[in-house]
Every structure is written in C-alpha cells, then in structure tokens.
C-alpha cells in the first residue's frame, strides 16, 4: 500500500498546510509521507520546512508513540531536487554560497530531528533512496523495505563529498566504517538484498507492501512500554557520542532507576507473572 495519506500535523491546533509532506494519525502511530510522487519525492526547500513543522510538533506530542515515514508513489526519496531549478539563484541579500549553505543546513537539521524526536521512527522504503534520501532513511530507527528498494550514493561521481546532511555520520554507525568508506568512495548503488545482508534493512516486505509491513511492525512496538521505547531511543542516541562506558553507565543507571517507580513497570511484572500481555498506560 503506497497511497499518500492526507492531513496535517496538529496537536492542540492544526499545523500549517503541507501538501508535499502528508500526515495522518492512526491509534498512536503517525504516518508521515513525503509526497512529490511526480519527482520521486525529491527534496525542495519547501518540503524541508514542512517536514520541520511536523517534526517540531512530534517533539512535544505525547499521544503519538510511533512514527512511520514513507514516500508516495514509485520511490521513497530521490534526494535533493537539483533539476527543479537552483534555489540559490533567487535574488537575496545573501550570497550564493550562503544560500546554498543555509539550504543544506536546514536539510541536515531535519535529519537530526528524526533522531531527536522521542518516538521511534520506522522507515517504509521502496524504489530509489538516493542522496539525501539515504540520510533520511538511515536516520530512522528501523527500516522496512520491499524488493524494489535501492540506495544510491552518487556523490563522488558528480563532484560532491559523501558528507551529505549527516550521511557520513549515520552510515558508518549502521554498517561500520570500512564498508561505509567503500560505498561512499565508490559511489555504489545497493539493491534490497545487499541492504538486508549489510543490516541496513530490518525487515523485507513483498513488493508494494512496505508501508503495510512497517505499520505491522509499529503495531508490535505499540505493545511495548512507552517509557521503555522512548528512553531506549534516547540512550542509544547518547551512546553514539558517549566518551566512555562509565559516563554512559551513569545515564543508564538513572534512567533505569526511574523506570522502577512507574506504574507500567509494576504492570509489566504482573503481566509476566500472569503470562499475559501487559496493558501499558504510559504512567
């Protein structure tokens, strides 16, 4: 199922119109859809700003527990839309270099926010995942892909570096520095089976069912402790920059101690003893 979902992000109020980034809530799961299917969801400055608006709302959203991120149409994301005109050519008080830098920086900020929002993010991937699309996909916590999925890293073939909105940070942490170096130096394209073998894909889905499979995975995670999921994501992110095991242990120890005082921990213990599924209430 790859039909774009409709709606806009809204907590207490409605978010800004975002026709190229669609938003829907389904029982604790937010579906965010990049929706420029005629351009394989290539990224524009407007799309980046709409994605920022949605991620800012998710940052403080206590009702949404999981996020599924996908792309409408035949591809997940074809990277930055370099054929849609050069936004740096627009007249401005800034110089061309400054405008390009600002645009790339905003894209990188959106990628960082995918890591920073408290909800685990599941990517539902299909078709081309190119350039900035790779960074967006790798910023997701988990990735489900169908057989049409291919990751494309064209940077050194077109005169750019592989340091594209977080890619040179994310890729080595997902698959290790040696393989990441090979992929980026050689501008490799990776097919679905290769991606799965490398551990870049969590689950493989039948063709055309990546969104359904991602929602099924989200449903599984909805049965888990909300506190546990949110703080596990936070701790995993912190571990990537932790200077030592002892410093990270200090954060882990406090987080785990707080969990002992939640109602959900008591419910989890009781459910385990009674051999039933726990009913967590995020309390």
Secondary structure, DSSP 8 states (H G I E B T S, - for coil): ---------BSSSB----TTEEEEEETTEEEEEE--GGGTT-B-HHHHHHHHHHHHHHHT-SS--EEEEEESTT-SB--B-TTS--GGGS--SS-HHHHHHHHHHHHHHHHHHHHHSSSEEEEEE-SEEETHHHHHHHHSSEEEEETT-EEE--GGGTT--S--TTHHHHHHHHH-HHHHHHHHHTT-EEEHHHHHHTT--SEEE-TT-HHHHHHHHHHHHTTS-HHHHHHHHHHHHHHTT-S-HHHHHHHHHHHHHHHTTSHHHHHHHHHHHTTS-------
